[in-house]
């Protein structure tokens, strides 16, 4: 992703009131909550500002969903990934005289 795309994601995240990390369910809940708040059919004063906010919310939601759907998750461990818990421990503390197996 380039800088402009990251900025768009950041604006969408802020508009929906999300933190630095969010699940797809959290994104959907935030979008639905805000749509209920601003939708012209559910507010007493249907205004142009509310209509524009719905458009902005929908655009932000669709951008975040597109990003989530296009994200590629690793299905195999990488070269540097440690799979076994014992290997993980040895990688980090194996040389430490206090924690290593060598005494």
C-alpha positions in Angstrom: 0.0 0.0 0.0 1.1 3.5 -0.7 1.0 6.5 1.7 -2.2 7.8 0.2 -4.0 4.5 0.7 -2.9 4.3 4.3 -4.1 7.8 4.9 -7.5 6.8 3.5 -7.6 3.8 5.8 -6.7 6.0 8.7 -9.4 8.6 7.9 -12.0 5.7 7.6 -10.8 4.3 11.0 -11.2 7.6 12.7 -14.6 8.3 11.2 -15.9 5.0 12.5 -14.3 5.6 15.8 -12.0 2.5 15.7 -8.7 1.9 17.4 -5.4 1.1 15.8 -6.6 -2.5 15.3 -10.1 -3.8 14.7 -11.8 -7.0 13.7 -14.2 -7.2 10.8 -17.0 -7.6 13.4 -15.9 -4.4 15.3 -15.9 -2.5 12.0 -19.4 -3.7 11.1 -20.7 -2.9 14.6 -19.2 0.6 14.5 -20.7 1.2 11.0 -24.2 0.0 12.0 -24.1 2.0 15.2 -23.3 5.2 13.4 -25.8 4.5 10.6 -28.5 4.3 13.2 -27.4 7.6 14.7 -27.3 9.5 11.4 -29.7 7.7 9.0 -32.4 10.1 7.8 -35.2 7.6 8.5 -34.2 7.2 12.2 -33.5 10.8 13.1 -36.1 13.4 13.9 -34.5 16.1 11.7 -33.5 14.6 8.4 -30.9 17.0 7.3 -28.4 17.3 4.4 -25.6 16.9 6.9 -26.9 13.5 8.1 -27.3 12.4 4.5 -23.7 13.4 3.7 -22.5 11.6 6.8 -24.2 8.4 5.7 -22.4 8.6 2.4 -19.1 9.2 4.2 -19.7 6.3 6.6 -20.6 3.9 3.8 -17.5 4.9 1.8 -15.3 4.4 4.9 -16.9 1.1 5.7 -16.5 -0.2 2.1 -12.8 0.9 2.1 -12.1 -1.0 5.3 -14.0 -4.1 4.2 -12.1 -4.1 0.9 -8.8 -3.8 2.7 -9.8 -6.7 5.0 -11.0 -8.9 2.2 -7.9 -8.4 0.1 -5.5 -9.0 3.0 -3.4 -12.1 2.6 -2.8 -14.2 5.6 0.2 -16.5 5.7 -0.8 -20.1 5.5 2.7 -21.5 6.1 5.3 -20.4 8.6 8.0 -18.2 7.1 11.7 -18.9 7.2 12.2 -17.0 10.5 8.9 -18.2 12.2 9.2 -20.5 15.1 6.4 -23.0 15.4 7.3 -25.0 18.5 7.1 -23.4 21.9 10.3 -25.0 23.1 12.1 -23.7 20.0 10.7 -20.3 20.6 12.1 -20.3 24.2 15.5 -21.6 23.1 15.7 -18.9 20.4 15.2 -16.2 22.9 16.9 -17.6 26.1 19.0 -20.5 24.9 22.3 -18.7 25.3 21.4 -17.3 28.8 23.3 -19.2 31.4 20.3 -18.9 33.9 17.7 -20.2 31.5 19.5 -22.5 29.1 19.7 -26.2 29.3 23.4 -26.1 29.5 24.8 -25.8 33.0 
